[in-house]
Amino acid sequence: MDFSLLLVVAVALTGLIWLVDILWLRPARRRAVANAEAGTTEGLDPAAREKVLKEPWPVDYSRSFFPVLLVVLVLRSFVVEPFQIPSGSMRPTLEVGDFILVNKFTYGLRLPVVHTRFVEMNDPQRGDVMVFRFPNEPAVNFIKRVVALPGDTVRYEGKQLYVNGEAVPKALLEESPVGAPGELLLAERLGGAEYKIYNNPRDPGPQVREVVVPDGHYFTMGDNRDHSNDSRYWGFVPEENIVGRAFAVWMHWDGGLPSFSSVRRIQ
């Protein structure tokens, strides 16, 4: 279900009903009261007058909901949108059940539903955590880290990421950390971002020979390197599929009580 489409339809429908009432229905009700009062010396009693002027229920609901829906649409489409993390592909940066906020204007403003960018701003940078529509199924949103930009060469062999021929620096922090037995916890630095990743020394994982990222596309990877369905498997992310940049975790919920103890910025 495309929530953006439903929201746009709801805003358009409630706005149209309210507009029709302002331009035609409300004046008609007032004329009906004036005509009724013109035929009597005493005028309509208050109850009868209120009954004639009363808004039909579709108008009443539309007038109430249109401003709220419009604000939600503007905020969600052009400012910030919430998402929930459904999988462990971005661990340890993001855990299953994290609720994140995504900046919708960092990479330019896009029209809802059609996703056409109508205001140019910044482009994704190496190291950004980016939400995008999955190229093979645009109705599904993915979240991964941008590791290579248009024109970059990228290679991933032997658990080592190379961008433009240079190995991306990483350092071992811990072996078999709590919550990820058998994994290696490493610190990696790419672009202006420093973050943590998991590697499984027993899993060879996918190997990517040197490829060039096409214009208008990006190469992305999950921080949970051996448990992530990313560009190593299905290719590049087109620019038109970009949703926004993830910048904060505001809540964690794993089925029990919501927790706000993990509120943090996303590195």
Buried (B, 14 or more C-beta within 10 A) or exposed (E): EEEBEEBBEBBEBBBEBBEBBEEEBBEEBEEEBEEBBEEEEEEBEEEEBEEBEEBEEBBBBBBEBBEEBBEEBEEBBBBBBEBEBEBBBBBBBBBBBBBBBBBBBBBBBBEBBEBEBEEEEEBBBBBBBBBBBBBEEBEEBBBBBBBBBBEBBBBBEEBEBBBEEEEBEBEEEEEEBEEBEEBBBBEBEBBEBEBBBBBBEEEEBBEBEEBEBEEEBBBBBBBBBBBBEBBBEEBBBBBBBBBBBBBBBBBBEEEEEEEEEBEEEBE
